[in-house]
Amino acid sequence: MLATRAMATAEMTNKWVSALTDDSAGITTFASCISLSDMYGDGDTKLVLAHIGSSKFNMRLKVYKGVSVIAESALADVPTAVVSFNNEKITLPSLAIASGAFIRIYKNLKPYYQYSTPSTPIHIVEQEAWSKASQQELTHEELFTVIKGLANEVSLNTKEVKEKREE
């Protein structure tokens, strides 16, 4: 019995590993473009991912049950993130897909709504750093240091603004 259980565990592990390394699946995506969702409200969680394709014309939203694709839909732009969420008024989950300057909402794998994210001006220090780097006045390491410092500065400023709002 113990040997049977060990064989079953090894078999499941082998199936899992082969599913992750199956070259014939043809999936190219980012970790942020993968989500789990009960897409159809049937109590069965499905794997939802945004396939970025090999060119800008092969981008697809795919839904998997096990290792089989059960549904897919074309995407308008290269995806950067996918998240499943429940709308208060609708019982089935919706998908929010970030791509370009937009967040697109999909319901039942069909485009439903598009939010345009506001653009923000580039920080003066970052703009100068990129300009100097393009003229080879800054090394890659120096550019990285400048941008990392700005990221810390901006996140601290954002935190201060949030704390002031809460007071």
Secondary structure, 3 states (H helix, E strand, C coil): CHHHHHHHHHHHHHHHHHHHCCHHHCCCCCHHHEEEECCCCCCCCEEEEEECCCCCCCCEEEEEECCEEEEEEECCCCEEEEEEECCCCCCCCEEEEEECCEEEEEECCEEEEEEECCCCCCCHHHHHHHHHHHCCCCCHHHHHHHHHHHHHHHHHHHHHHHHHHHC
